[in-house]
Amino acid sequence: MKDKAQNRPLLIGIAGGTGSGKTLVSRRIYDELGSEQVAIIEQDSYYRDQSDIPLDDRNNRNYDHPSAFDFELMRIQIQELMEGRLVKVPVYNYKTHTRKKRRRVIKDHIVIILEGILTLFDPGIRALMDIKVYIDTPSDTRFIRRLNRDTKERGRDIESVIKQYQESVRPMHNQFVEATKAYADIIIPGGGYNNVAVDLLKTKVASLLNERK
C-alpha cells in the first residue's frame, strides 16, 4: 500500500516582492507540465473582504501587511487540496477590494503552486510545502513592473500607485516579505527570465513527481 504522502499533490510555494516575477515563474512550470496537472493559486485570492468598509477607506488600507490576508482560510483550503478534496477559492476584485460572489473550483491536480508576496510567511502553510521558492528581483525593477500592472490591469492612476508604494509596499517588503527569503529552498535572482534557475526548478519538480510514481 502506498504512503499517503506519495498520493497527495506536490505543493510549491513561490514568494517574493511585488513585481518580482512570481507569476512568470509559476506560468513556466504550468506550461511545462500542463493544465491537467498544475493549478496555480494566487495568495491575493485570500485578501480579506472589505465590503463592510466605505470605498474611500478601503483605498487607504495597507494591503501588504500580513493582516490583510486570511491565512486561516488559505491554510484550511490548501490542507483540503492536499487531502484530495475539492475547494472553492475566493475571487478578489482589486478595484473594489471585495470578494466576488463566484468562486474558483479546484480539484484533482498533482501539482499546486501557491504564489504571492507572503506565501512563505505562515508556518502552518510552509509546513505543507514540498518546495519553497523566493524570487529575488531589484526594487527598481519591481516598482516599474507594479506601476505598469496596476495602471493597465487594475484601473489605478499613477499617483495612487506611487503613494501606495512609498507608504506601504516598500516598508512592508522590507519588514515582512524580505524576511521570508530565509525559509526558501531555492532563491531565483531576477525571476522568470533566469532560464538556468527556472530550468533547475522544473527539473526538481519533475524529479519529485517521478519519485511519487
Residue frames as a rotation matrix with the C-alpha (Angstrom) as fourth column:
MET 1
0.577 0.817 0.000 0.00
0.817 -0.577 0.000 0.00
0.000 0.000 -1.000 0.00
LYS 2
-0.121 -0.659 0.742 1.40
0.611 -0.639 -0.468 3.39
0.783 0.397 0.480 -0.97
ASP 3
-0.590 -0.149 -0.793 2.22
0.747 -0.474 -0.467 6.02
-0.307 -0.868 0.391 1.61
LYS 4
0.495 0.863 -0.099 -0.37
0.782 -0.492 -0.381 8.81
-0.378 0.111 -0.919 1.73
ALA 5
0.208 -0.502 -0.839 2.41
-0.088 -0.864 0.496 11.38
-0.974 -0.029 -0.224 1.16
GLN 6
-0.795 -0.536 0.286 3.07
0.190 0.228 0.955 9.76
-0.577 0.813 -0.080 -2.23
ASN 7
-0.314 0.774 0.550 -0.53
0.949 0.256 0.183 10.20
0.001 0.580 -0.815 -3.29
ARG 8
0.447 0.525 -0.725 -1.04
0.577 -0.788 -0.215 13.80
-0.684 -0.322 -0.655 -2.25
PRO 9
0.876 -0.097 0.473 -0.35
0.360 -0.520 -0.774 16.72
0.322 0.848 -0.421 -4.61
LEU 10
-0.206 -0.966 -0.156 3.04
0.972 -0.183 -0.147 18.38
0.114 -0.182 0.977 -4.75
LEU 11
0.837 0.517 -0.180 2.82
0.543 -0.827 0.147 21.86
-0.073 -0.221 -0.973 -3.18
ILE 12
-0.268 -0.910 0.315 5.19
0.922 -0.338 -0.191 24.58
0.280 0.239 0.930 -4.38
GLY 13
0.643 0.408 -0.648 5.28
0.609 -0.785 0.111 27.96
-0.463 -0.467 -0.754 -2.64
ILE 14
-0.179 -0.678 0.713 6.60
0.913 -0.384 -0.135 30.87
0.365 0.627 0.688 -4.71
ALA 15
0.641 0.334 -0.691 7.19
0.655 -0.708 0.265 34.13
-0.401 -0.622 -0.673 -2.81
GLY 16
-0.501 -0.812 0.299 8.90
0.865 -0.467 0.183 37.44
-0.009 0.350 0.937 -3.48
GLY 17
-0.618 0.205 -0.759 8.23
0.154 -0.915 -0.373 41.16
-0.771 -0.347 0.534 -3.61
THR 18
0.507 0.856 -0.097 5.58
0.164 -0.207 -0.964 42.80
-0.846 0.473 -0.246 -5.73
GLY 19
0.866 -0.102 -0.490 6.55
-0.490 -0.374 -0.788 42.65
-0.103 0.922 -0.373 -9.40
SER 20
0.046 -0.934 0.353 9.42
-0.672 0.233 0.703 40.24
-0.739 -0.269 -0.617 -8.76
GLY 21
-0.377 -0.156 -0.913 8.33
-0.877 0.378 0.297 37.72
0.298 0.913 -0.279 -11.40
LYS 22
-0.624 0.181 0.760 6.43
-0.426 0.736 -0.525 35.15
-0.654 -0.652 -0.383 -9.30
THR 23
0.431 0.902 0.032 3.65
-0.418 0.231 -0.879 34.79
-0.800 0.366 0.476 -11.85
LEU 24
0.418 -0.342 -0.842 6.05
-0.884 0.059 -0.463 34.25
0.208 0.938 -0.278 -14.75
VAL 25
-0.715 -0.688 0.127 7.92
-0.695 0.677 -0.241 31.50
0.080 -0.260 -0.962 -12.87
SER 26
-0.339 0.688 0.642 4.59
-0.303 0.566 -0.766 29.87
-0.891 -0.454 0.017 -11.97
ARG 27
0.630 0.631 -0.452 3.41
-0.593 0.015 -0.805 30.02
-0.502 0.775 0.384 -15.58
ARG 28
-0.052 -0.727 -0.685 6.61
-0.947 0.253 -0.197 28.45
0.316 0.639 -0.701 -16.85
ILE 29
-0.862 -0.161 0.481 6.10
-0.367 0.853 -0.372 25.45
-0.350 -0.497 -0.794 -14.56
TYR 30
0.054 0.985 0.166 2.44
-0.281 0.174 -0.944 25.35
-0.958 0.004 0.286 -15.58
ASP 31
0.521 0.117 -0.845 3.33
-0.840 -0.106 -0.533 25.40
-0.152 0.987 0.043 -19.27
GLU 32
-0.529 -0.815 -0.238 5.91
-0.830 0.555 -0.053 22.65
0.176 0.170 -0.970 -18.77
LEU 33
-0.931 0.124 0.344 3.54
-0.064 0.871 -0.487 20.22
-0.360 -0.475 -0.803 -17.05
GLY 34
-0.738 0.672 0.061 0.17
0.160 0.086 0.983 21.27
0.656 0.735 -0.171 -18.49
SER 35
-0.448 0.644 0.620 -3.18
-0.773 -0.627 0.094 22.45
0.449 -0.437 0.779 -17.16
GLU 36
0.452 0.648 -0.613 -4.36
-0.259 0.753 0.605 18.92
0.854 -0.115 0.508 -16.43
GLN 37
0.168 -0.498 -0.851 -1.65
0.732 0.641 -0.231 18.52
0.660 -0.584 0.472 -13.80
VAL 38
-0.740 -0.613 -0.277 -0.99
0.654 -0.556 -0.513 22.01
0.160 -0.561 0.812 -12.40
ALA 39
0.528 0.831 0.174 -3.20
0.719 -0.546 0.429 24.51
0.452 -0.101 -0.886 -10.56
ILE 40
-0.665 -0.705 0.247 -1.92
0.488 -0.660 -0.572 27.99
0.566 -0.259 0.782 -9.70
ILE 41
0.489 0.777 -0.395 -3.44
0.827 -0.270 0.493 29.70
0.276 -0.568 -0.775 -6.66
GLU 42
-0.239 -0.535 0.810 -2.70
0.218 -0.843 -0.492 33.36
0.946 0.059 0.318 -6.07
GLN 43
-0.641 -0.050 -0.766 -2.34
0.766 0.007 -0.643 34.47
0.037 -0.999 0.034 -2.48
ASP 44
-0.957 0.285 0.048 -4.25
-0.282 -0.957 0.073 37.62
0.066 0.056 0.996 -3.48
SER 45
-0.318 0.881 -0.350 -7.37
0.021 0.376 0.926 35.45
0.948 0.287 -0.138 -3.64
TYR 46
0.065 0.285 -0.956 -7.26
0.885 0.427 0.187 35.40
0.462 -0.858 -0.224 0.16
TYR 47
-0.869 -0.175 0.463 -7.32
0.009 -0.941 -0.338 39.15
0.495 -0.290 0.819 0.72
ARG 48
-0.659 0.662 -0.358 -9.88
0.580 0.144 -0.802 39.87
-0.479 -0.736 -0.479 3.41
ASP 49
-0.133 0.725 0.676 -13.20
0.867 -0.246 0.434 41.13
0.480 0.643 -0.596 2.09
GLN 50
-0.892 -0.269 -0.364 -13.62
0.411 -0.816 -0.406 44.89
-0.188 -0.512 0.838 2.65
SER 51
-0.492 0.748 0.445 -17.27
0.488 -0.186 0.853 45.24
0.721 0.636 -0.273 1.59
ASP 52
0.424 0.672 -0.606 -18.32
0.878 -0.143 0.456 46.45
0.220 -0.726 -0.651 5.05
ILE 53
-0.167 -0.586 -0.793 -15.95
0.627 -0.684 0.373 49.45
-0.761 -0.434 0.482 4.82
PRO 54
0.751 0.433 -0.498 -16.60
-0.041 -0.723 -0.690 52.67
-0.659 0.539 -0.526 2.81
LEU 55
0.808 -0.396 0.436 -14.77
0.573 0.355 -0.738 52.66
0.138 0.847 0.514 -0.54
ASP 56
0.621 -0.596 0.509 -12.58
-0.374 -0.796 -0.476 55.68
0.689 0.105 -0.717 0.33
ASP 57
0.473 -0.419 0.775 -11.39
-0.816 0.123 0.565 53.90
-0.332 -0.900 -0.283 3.45
ARG 58
0.835 -0.146 0.530 -10.70
0.240 0.964 -0.113 50.70
-0.494 0.222 0.840 1.52
ASN 59
0.794 -0.523 0.311 -8.32
0.252 -0.182 -0.950 52.54
0.553 0.833 -0.013 -0.80
ASN 60
0.337 -0.668 0.664 -6.26
-0.732 -0.629 -0.261 53.69
0.592 -0.398 -0.701 2.17
ARG 61
0.901 0.025 0.433 -5.85
-0.325 0.699 0.637 50.25
-0.287 -0.714 0.638 3.74
ASN 62
-0.125 -0.990 -0.068 -2.45
-0.942 0.097 0.321 48.54
-0.311 0.104 -0.945 3.94
TYR 63
0.839 0.524 -0.148 -2.71
-0.539 0.759 -0.366 45.56
-0.080 0.387 0.919 1.60
ASP 64
0.272 -0.822 -0.501 0.91
-0.329 0.410 -0.851 44.48
0.904 0.396 -0.158 2.03
HIS 65
-0.399 -0.316 0.861 0.76
-0.914 0.058 -0.402 43.75
0.077 -0.947 -0.312 5.77
PRO 66
-0.957 -0.004 -0.289 0.20
-0.010 1.000 0.017 40.11
0.289 0.019 -0.957 6.79
SER 67
-0.670 0.740 -0.061 -3.07
0.135 0.041 -0.990 41.10
-0.730 -0.672 -0.128 8.49
ALA 68
-0.318 0.549 -0.773 -4.55
-0.868 -0.496 0.005 41.92
-0.381 0.673 0.634 5.05
PHE 69
-0.453 0.055 -0.890 -4.69
-0.597 0.722 0.349 38.20
0.662 0.690 -0.294 4.24
ASP 70
0.531 0.668 0.522 -6.96
-0.847 0.438 0.302 35.47
-0.027 -0.602 0.798 5.57
PHE 71
-0.469 -0.837 -0.282 -4.23
-0.820 0.531 -0.212 32.95
0.327 0.132 -0.936 6.34
GLU 72
-0.494 0.334 0.802 -6.63
-0.472 0.672 -0.571 30.70
-0.730 -0.661 -0.174 8.24
LEU 73
0.638 0.769 -0.029 -8.85
-0.395 0.294 -0.870 30.14
-0.661 0.567 0.491 5.20
MET 74
0.361 -0.600 -0.714 -5.79
-0.877 0.040 -0.478 29.73
0.316 0.799 -0.512 2.99
ARG 75
-0.648 -0.661 0.379 -4.35
-0.759 0.600 -0.252 27.11
-0.061 -0.451 -0.891 5.33
ILE 76
-0.111 0.714 0.691 -7.64
-0.352 0.622 -0.699 25.20
-0.929 -0.321 0.183 5.51
GLN 77
0.790 0.500 -0.356 -8.12
-0.476 0.134 -0.869 25.13
-0.387 0.856 0.344 1.74
ILE 78
0.036 -0.849 -0.528 -4.52
-0.917 0.182 -0.354 24.15
0.397 0.497 -0.772 0.98
GLN 79
-0.674 -0.241 0.698 -4.82
-0.601 0.729 -0.329 21.33
-0.429 -0.641 -0.636 3.53
GLU 80
0.305 0.880 0.365 -8.05
-0.319 0.456 -0.831 20.17
-0.897 0.137 0.419 1.87
LEU 81
0.678 -0.136 -0.723 -6.35
-0.728 0.019 -0.686 20.15
0.108 0.990 -0.086 -1.53
MET 82
-0.423 -0.906 0.007 -3.51
-0.882 0.410 -0.233 18.10
0.208 -0.104 -0.972 -0.07
GLU 83
-0.562 0.318 0.763 -6.11
-0.318 0.769 -0.555 15.59
-0.764 -0.554 -0.331 1.10
GLY 84
-0.948 0.105 0.299 -7.57
0.313 0.469 0.826 15.37
-0.054 0.877 -0.477 -2.38
ARG 85
-0.108 0.968 -0.228 -10.71
0.800 -0.052 -0.597 17.34
-0.590 -0.247 -0.769 -1.66
LEU 86
-0.045 0.229 0.972 -12.44
0.820 -0.547 0.166 19.96
0.570 0.805 -0.163 -3.80
VAL 87
-0.359 -0.050 -0.932 -12.10
0.706 -0.667 -0.236 23.61
-0.610 -0.743 0.275 -2.73
LYS 88
0.500 0.531 0.684 -13.78
0.812 -0.562 -0.157 26.84
0.301 0.634 -0.712 -3.80
VAL 89
-0.454 -0.814 -0.361 -11.13
0.872 -0.489 0.006 29.56
-0.181 -0.312 0.933 -3.79
PRO 90
0.383 0.594 -0.708 -12.33
0.442 -0.790 -0.424 33.18
-0.811 -0.151 -0.565 -3.40
VAL 91
-0.026 -0.329 0.944 -12.08
0.956 -0.284 -0.073 35.52
0.292 0.901 0.322 -6.39
TYR 92
-0.092 -0.131 -0.987 -10.86
0.702 -0.712 0.029 39.01
-0.706 -0.690 0.157 -5.45
ASN 93
0.607 0.326 0.725 -11.87
0.733 -0.582 -0.352 42.30
0.307 0.745 -0.592 -7.07
TYR 94
-0.356 -0.886 -0.297 -8.91
0.934 -0.344 -0.095 44.71
-0.018 -0.311 0.950 -6.97
LYS 95
-0.563 0.159 0.811 -10.94
0.254 -0.900 0.353 47.73
0.786 0.405 0.467 -7.96
THR 96
0.338 0.807 0.485 -13.44
-0.363 -0.363 0.858 47.43
0.868 -0.466 0.170 -5.09
HIS 97
-0.670 -0.677 0.304 -11.26
-0.584 0.228 -0.779 45.48
0.458 -0.699 -0.548 -2.62
THR 98
0.084 0.758 0.647 -14.02
-0.887 0.352 -0.297 42.91
-0.453 -0.549 0.702 -2.18
ARG 99
-0.818 -0.256 0.516 -14.58
-0.066 0.931 0.358 39.24
-0.572 0.259 -0.778 -2.92
LYS 100
-0.572 0.613 -0.545 -16.76
-0.757 -0.138 0.639 38.40
0.317 0.778 0.543 -5.87
LYS 101
0.291 0.785 0.546 -19.77
-0.889 0.433 -0.148 36.12
-0.353 -0.443 0.824 -5.45
ARG 102
0.845 0.008 -0.534 -18.36
-0.316 0.814 -0.487 33.49
0.431 0.581 0.691 -7.76
ARG 103
0.451 -0.716 0.533 -15.66
-0.540 0.256 0.801 31.09
-0.711 -0.649 -0.272 -6.60
ARG 104
0.093 -0.523 -0.847 -12.94
-0.921 0.277 -0.272 29.22
0.377 0.806 -0.456 -8.45
VAL 105
0.858 0.289 0.425 -13.28
-0.434 0.850 0.300 25.45
-0.274 -0.442 0.854 -8.12
ILE 106
-0.042 -0.926 -0.375 -10.02
-0.921 0.182 -0.344 23.49
0.387 0.331 -0.861 -7.85
LYS 107
0.567 0.167 0.806 -9.62
-0.550 0.805 0.220 19.72
-0.613 -0.569 0.549 -7.55
ASP 108
0.778 -0.136 0.614 -7.62
0.316 0.929 -0.194 16.73
-0.544 0.345 0.765 -8.76
HIS 109
0.764 -0.641 -0.072 -4.27
-0.419 -0.408 -0.811 18.29
0.491 0.650 -0.580 -9.64
ILE 110
0.681 -0.561 -0.471 -0.92
0.668 0.740 0.085 16.68
0.301 -0.372 0.878 -8.96
VAL 111
-0.552 -0.828 -0.101 0.92
0.807 -0.501 -0.313 20.00
0.208 -0.254 0.945 -8.56
ILE 112
0.714 0.695 -0.088 -0.39
0.689 -0.673 0.268 23.01
0.127 -0.252 -0.959 -6.65
ILE 113
-0.475 -0.830 0.291 1.51
0.735 -0.556 -0.387 26.30
0.483 0.030 0.875 -6.97
LEU 114
0.644 0.589 -0.488 0.77
0.760 -0.562 0.325 28.90
-0.083 -0.580 -0.810 -4.30
GLU 115
-0.356 -0.825 0.438 2.23
0.864 -0.470 -0.182 32.26
0.356 0.314 0.880 -5.30
GLY 116
0.742 0.565 0.361 2.21
0.380 -0.798 0.468 35.64
0.552 -0.210 -0.807 -3.59
ILE 117
0.221 -0.717 0.661 4.26
-0.432 -0.680 -0.593 38.14
0.875 -0.154 -0.460 -1.63
LEU 118
-0.245 -0.267 0.932 3.83
-0.967 0.002 -0.254 36.31
0.066 -0.964 -0.259 1.69
THR 119
0.586 0.508 -0.631 3.28
-0.525 0.831 0.181 32.67
0.617 0.225 0.754 0.75
LEU 120
-0.062 -0.687 -0.724 6.26
0.365 0.659 -0.657 31.70
0.929 -0.305 0.210 2.95
PHE 121
-0.393 -0.093 0.915 5.07
-0.587 -0.741 -0.327 33.77
0.708 -0.666 0.236 5.93
ASP 122
0.429 0.704 0.567 2.69
-0.890 0.222 0.398 31.38
0.154 -0.675 0.722 7.68
PRO 123
-0.542 -0.741 0.398 4.41
-0.805 0.594 0.010 28.42
-0.244 -0.315 -0.917 9.46
GLY 124
-0.036 0.617 0.786 1.43
-0.200 0.766 -0.611 26.11
-0.979 -0.179 0.096 9.02
ILE 125
0.902 0.344 -0.259 1.31
-0.288 0.034 -0.957 26.66
-0.321 0.938 0.130 5.26
ARG 126
0.141 -0.938 -0.317 5.09
-0.977 -0.080 -0.197 26.40
0.159 0.338 -0.928 4.94
ALA 127
-0.390 -0.311 0.867 4.96
-0.631 0.776 -0.005 23.01
-0.671 -0.549 -0.498 6.65
LEU 128
0.508 0.683 0.525 2.77
-0.016 0.617 -0.787 21.67
-0.861 0.392 0.325 3.83
MET 129
0.733 -0.195 -0.652 5.16
-0.666 -0.406 -0.626 22.75
-0.142 0.893 -0.427 1.06
ASP 130
0.785 -0.496 0.370 7.45
0.524 0.851 0.030 20.38
-0.330 0.170 0.928 -0.80
ILE 131
-0.248 -0.848 0.469 9.44
0.944 -0.320 -0.079 23.20
0.217 0.423 0.880 -2.44
LYS 132
0.634 0.376 -0.676 9.76
0.561 -0.825 0.067 26.78
-0.533 -0.422 -0.734 -1.17
VAL 133
-0.103 -0.604 0.790 10.93
0.969 -0.240 -0.057 29.38
0.224 0.760 0.610 -3.69
TYR 134
0.391 0.163 -0.906 11.82
0.421 -0.907 0.019 33.05
-0.818 -0.389 -0.423 -3.28
ILE 135
0.408 -0.200 0.891 12.11
0.864 -0.231 -0.448 35.34
0.296 0.952 0.078 -6.32
ASP 136
0.209 -0.482 -0.851 14.79
0.618 -0.610 0.496 37.97
-0.758 -0.629 0.170 -5.64
THR 137
0.163 -0.032 0.986 14.48
0.922 -0.351 -0.164 40.95
0.351 0.936 -0.027 -8.01
PRO 138
-0.827 -0.556 -0.088 15.90
0.553 -0.775 -0.307 44.52
0.102 -0.302 0.948 -7.62
SER 139
-0.296 0.754 -0.586 13.47
0.602 -0.329 -0.728 47.04
-0.742 -0.568 -0.357 -6.13
ASP 140
-0.485 0.115 -0.867 13.54
-0.496 -0.853 0.164 49.44
-0.720 0.509 0.471 -9.10
THR 141
-0.915 0.153 -0.373 12.58
-0.248 0.516 0.820 46.65
0.318 0.843 -0.435 -11.49
ARG 142
-0.648 0.696 -0.311 9.80
0.762 0.585 -0.278 45.52
-0.012 -0.417 -0.909 -9.19
PHE 143
-0.352 0.517 -0.780 8.39
0.204 -0.771 -0.603 49.04
-0.913 -0.372 0.166 -8.87
ILE 144
-0.679 0.058 -0.732 8.29
-0.666 -0.468 0.581 49.63
-0.309 0.882 0.356 -12.63
ARG 145
-0.879 0.365 -0.307 6.54
0.138 0.811 0.569 46.31
0.456 0.458 -0.763 -13.18
ARG 146
-0.488 0.727 -0.483 3.98
0.789 0.131 -0.600 47.09
-0.373 -0.674 -0.638 -10.46
LEU 147
-0.474 0.277 -0.836 3.34
-0.210 -0.957 -0.198 50.55
-0.855 0.082 0.512 -11.88
ASN 148
-0.798 0.139 -0.587 2.66
-0.586 0.048 0.809 49.11
0.141 0.989 0.043 -15.34
ARG 149
-0.802 0.482 -0.353 0.47
0.448 0.876 0.178 46.32
0.395 -0.016 -0.919 -13.99
ASP 150
-0.482 0.635 -0.603 -1.66
0.681 -0.161 -0.714 48.42
-0.551 -0.755 -0.355 -11.65
THR 151
-0.458 0.303 -0.836 -2.34
-0.414 -0.905 -0.101 51.17
-0.787 0.300 0.540 -14.18
LYS 152
-0.687 0.127 -0.716 -3.04
-0.699 0.156 0.698 48.85
0.200 0.980 -0.019 -17.12
GLU 153
-0.627 0.371 -0.685 -4.78
0.135 0.918 0.374 45.92
0.767 0.142 -0.626 -15.43
ARG 154
-0.435 0.409 -0.802 -6.23
0.893 0.308 -0.327 47.16
0.114 -0.859 -0.500 -12.14
GLY 155
0.351 0.729 0.587 -7.64
0.696 -0.623 0.357 50.57
0.626 0.283 -0.726 -13.01
ARG 156
0.418 -0.278 -0.865 -5.23
0.756 -0.422 0.501 52.57
-0.505 -0.863 0.034 -10.84
ASP 157
0.932 -0.208 0.297 -3.77
0.016 -0.795 -0.606 56.00
0.362 0.570 -0.738 -11.57
ILE 158
0.167 -0.981 -0.102 -0.03
0.348 0.155 -0.925 56.68
0.922 0.119 0.367 -11.40
GLU 159
-0.219 -0.255 0.942 -0.21
-0.623 -0.706 -0.336 58.93
0.751 -0.660 -0.005 -8.34
SER 160
0.622 0.541 0.566 -2.06
-0.779 0.353 0.518 56.37
0.080 -0.763 0.641 -6.24
VAL 161
0.846 -0.381 -0.374 0.36
0.281 0.913 -0.295 53.60
0.454 0.145 0.879 -7.20
ILE 162
-0.134 -0.946 0.295 3.38
0.143 -0.313 -0.939 55.73
0.981 -0.083 0.177 -6.22
LYS 163
-0.033 0.209 0.977 1.74
-0.854 -0.514 0.081 56.78
0.519 -0.832 0.195 -2.96
GLN 164
0.893 0.428 0.141 0.90
-0.442 0.771 0.459 53.20
0.088 -0.472 0.877 -2.03
TYR 165
0.566 -0.751 -0.340 4.38
0.409 0.614 -0.675 52.00
0.715 0.243 0.655 -2.90
GLN 166
-0.315 -0.743 0.591 6.04
-0.151 -0.575 -0.804 54.64
0.937 -0.342 0.069 -0.72
GLU 167
-0.109 0.365 0.925 3.68
-0.924 -0.381 0.042 54.34
0.368 -0.850 0.378 2.24
SER 168
0.513 0.405 0.757 3.07
-0.721 0.682 0.124 50.60
-0.466 -0.609 0.642 2.48
VAL 169
0.967 -0.071 -0.246 4.52
-0.100 0.778 -0.620 48.41
0.235 0.624 0.745 -0.28
ARG 170
0.197 -0.980 -0.017 8.19
-0.202 -0.024 -0.979 49.27
0.959 0.197 -0.203 0.24
PRO 171
-0.290 -0.348 0.892 8.18
-0.920 -0.157 -0.360 49.35
0.265 -0.924 -0.275 4.08
MET 172
0.592 0.565 0.575 6.15
-0.695 0.719 0.008 46.12
-0.409 -0.404 0.818 4.28
HIS 173
0.813 -0.398 -0.426 8.52
-0.087 0.640 -0.764 44.44
0.576 0.658 0.485 1.85
ASN 174
-0.148 -0.953 0.265 11.49
-0.451 -0.173 -0.875 45.43
0.880 -0.249 -0.404 3.99
GLN 175
-0.275 0.088 0.957 9.79
-0.961 -0.006 -0.276 44.35
-0.019 -0.996 0.086 7.21
PHE 176
0.265 0.565 0.782 7.96
-0.583 0.739 -0.336 41.16
-0.768 -0.367 0.525 6.22
VAL 177
0.949 0.221 -0.224 8.47
-0.307 0.501 -0.809 39.94
-0.066 0.837 0.544 2.66
GLU 178
0.288 -0.931 -0.225 12.27
-0.682 -0.034 -0.730 40.08
0.672 0.364 -0.645 2.51
ALA 179
-0.226 -0.375 0.899 12.50
-0.949 0.292 -0.117 38.17
-0.219 -0.880 -0.422 5.79
THR 180
0.650 0.558 0.515 10.75
-0.454 0.830 -0.325 35.12
-0.609 -0.022 0.793 4.29
LYS 181
0.497 -0.571 -0.653 13.72
-0.703 0.177 -0.689 34.57
0.509 0.801 -0.314 1.99
ALA 182
-0.410 -0.714 0.568 15.31
-0.912 0.323 -0.253 32.73
-0.003 -0.621 -0.784 4.91
TYR 183
0.055 0.534 0.844 12.71
-0.471 0.759 -0.450 29.95
-0.881 -0.372 0.293 4.56
ALA 184
0.664 0.286 -0.691 13.31
-0.739 0.108 -0.666 29.33
-0.116 0.952 0.283 0.84
ASP 185
0.511 -0.485 0.710 14.84
0.296 0.875 0.384 26.13
-0.807 0.014 0.590 -0.51
ILE 186
-0.144 -0.480 0.866 15.56
0.987 -0.007 0.161 27.88
-0.072 0.877 0.474 -3.81
ILE 187
0.219 0.148 -0.964 16.28
0.166 -0.980 -0.113 31.57
-0.961 -0.135 -0.240 -4.46
ILE 188
0.136 -0.089 0.987 15.87
0.981 0.152 -0.122 32.74
-0.139 0.984 0.108 -8.05
PRO 189
-0.411 -0.327 -0.851 17.52
0.247 -0.938 0.241 36.08
-0.878 -0.111 0.466 -8.87
GLY 190
-0.867 -0.048 -0.495 15.64
-0.377 -0.588 0.716 38.08
-0.326 0.808 0.492 -11.49
GLY 191
0.001 0.991 0.134 12.52
-0.611 0.106 -0.785 35.96
-0.792 -0.081 0.605 -11.72
GLY 192
0.622 0.479 0.619 11.19
0.055 0.762 -0.646 34.11
-0.781 0.436 0.448 -14.73
TYR 193
0.882 -0.336 -0.331 13.84
-0.428 -0.277 -0.860 35.40
0.197 0.900 -0.388 -17.11
ASN 194
-0.121 -0.910 0.398 16.54
-0.950 0.222 0.218 33.48
-0.287 -0.351 -0.891 -15.23
ASN 195
0.460 0.416 -0.784 16.40
-0.755 0.648 -0.100 30.45
0.466 0.639 0.612 -17.52
VAL 196
-0.454 -0.708 -0.542 19.07
-0.258 0.686 -0.680 28.44
0.853 -0.169 -0.494 -15.72
ALA 197
-0.906 0.107 0.409 17.40
-0.406 0.049 -0.913 28.75
-0.118 -0.993 -0.001 -12.31
VAL 198
0.053 0.998 -0.029 13.90
-0.939 0.040 -0.342 28.12
-0.340 0.045 0.939 -13.66
ASP 199
0.257 -0.022 -0.966 15.10
-0.629 0.755 -0.185 25.05
0.734 0.655 0.180 -15.56
LEU 200
-0.798 -0.571 -0.192 16.70
-0.186 0.537 -0.823 23.71
0.573 -0.621 -0.535 -12.37
LEU 201
-0.603 0.668 0.436 13.40
-0.661 -0.112 -0.742 24.26
-0.447 -0.736 0.509 -10.54
LYS 202
0.359 0.765 -0.534 11.45
-0.932 0.327 -0.156 22.43
0.055 0.554 0.831 -13.25
THR 203
-0.181 -0.525 -0.832 13.95
-0.399 0.812 -0.426 19.56
0.899 0.254 -0.356 -13.07
LYS 204
-0.956 -0.154 0.251 13.45
-0.283 0.242 -0.928 19.31
0.082 -0.958 -0.275 -9.31
VAL 205
-0.139 0.980 0.143 9.67
-0.882 -0.057 -0.468 19.28
-0.451 -0.192 0.872 -9.73
ALA 206
0.376 0.248 -0.893 9.92
-0.769 0.622 -0.150 16.51
0.518 0.743 0.424 -12.33
SER 207
-0.595 -0.698 -0.398 12.24
-0.298 0.651 -0.698 14.54
0.746 -0.297 -0.596 -10.04
LEU 208
-0.808 0.339 0.482 9.82
-0.493 0.059 -0.868 14.70
-0.323 -0.939 0.120 -7.10
LEU 209
0.226 0.939 -0.260 6.92
-0.940 0.140 -0.311 13.67
-0.256 0.315 0.914 -9.31
ASN 210
0.104 -0.270 -0.957 8.88
-0.574 0.770 -0.279 10.67
0.812 0.578 -0.074 -10.62
GLU 211
-0.887 -0.445 0.122 9.66
-0.331 0.429 -0.840 9.63
0.322 -0.786 -0.528 -7.07
ARG 212
-0.435 0.809 0.396 5.95
-0.683 -0.010 -0.730 9.58
-0.587 -0.588 0.557 -6.27
LYS 213
0.360 0.535 -0.764 5.17
-0.904 0.404 -0.143 7.47
0.232 0.742 0.629 -9.32
